Amino acid sequence: MTNDGVRFRPRRTSGFTLIELLVVIAIIAILIGLLLPAVQKVREAAARAKCTNNLKQMVLACHNYESGFGAWPVVCPVQPSGMMLTNGAYLSTPPATGETVGGWAIQLLEYHEQGNYLVGLKAAATSAQVVAARTAMSFTHIPLYQCPSDANAGGVWTNTATGETHRLMSYAAVTGNDEWAEANPAGTVRTARNARNGMFPKLSWQPAGVRRPRVTMVGATDGLSNTVAVGEKPVARGFESRAIWTGIESAILAVPSRNEIDFPSCARPSYYRDDKPDNVCSQSHHWSQHPGGANWGIGDGSVRFIRYSVPQTLLPDMASRNGGEVVTPD
């Protein structure tokens, strides 16, 4: 009360009590907890859709490639004589083309609107310039070859032996299902990278070249819609050398894989199954970082999401282009 007899009430400040504030925070936390899975599902759906489109574009590029060359691209560089170079070799003498310096991923560049990456290569006038152009190309980021769900595919791998840096890819072409025990020139018998009955056959892993296989859509007598051409294979940490997009023989895999040279410590045969990127043996089979299965580019240009729960024989049957297997769709 003041001196003149007027009574004043103390002013009450508006605001939250501690309990009210804690209740609001709790409600917000609950809402975030409810929304986060939905956001993650939307993000994964977008990544899966992009990955599906990548595979579709790759297989359609194979169709366009056959229109120009009369056959599908192959897994190794091809000399003008038609002989394939193997064991990591490529032709460094000009004139250079996608066929003379790289495997299927390089050969397809011009057929999914990425031919500008070959300009420097084709302009090379000396062997040194060819090598330099190819080295520069290997560091190039090609979004089509990277699945958004594969976090490691956006990275760079450096070959400590050569100092070269390489971009990586999330996919592997299917060589077939019949990898076989083959003797090298020294007489050592090994099974590796030599399946012959898929859309991207290897035929041999020996240093001596073999004639380019002429795989055509007509030759896929099992039916293009029953034949897998390219599948997902995320990059395995510590084993990036098997995922270089410009690599020779690196972005290929049989289904199942019996490769005992690249994956000596892994169980064989290695079938399609779920895995983890920190497992070295995840490079011995197709899989993905999508929940429940992986996308596969089919020979007819469609893309199919195949679950890990399918019969173990389904993918090997689909890996053959002409084996006469009866395929029951997933």
Protein Blocks (a to p, Z undefined) as FASTA:
>chain_A
ZZkopacdddddedddfklmmmmmmmmmmmmmmmmmmmmmmmmmmmmmmmmmmmmmmmmm
mmmmmmmnopacdfbdcdfkopaceehiacfbdcddfklmmcfklmmmmmnoplmmmmmm
mmpcbfklmmmmmmmmmmpccfklpcfklmklmmccddfknopacdddfbdcdfbjcdcc
dddfkopacdehkafkbmbdgkiacfbdcddddddfklmmnopklccfbdcddddehilm
mmcfkbghklgccdddfbfklmmmbccddddddddfklmklmmpccdfbehiacdddfko
pacdddfkbcfklmmmmmpmklopacddZZ
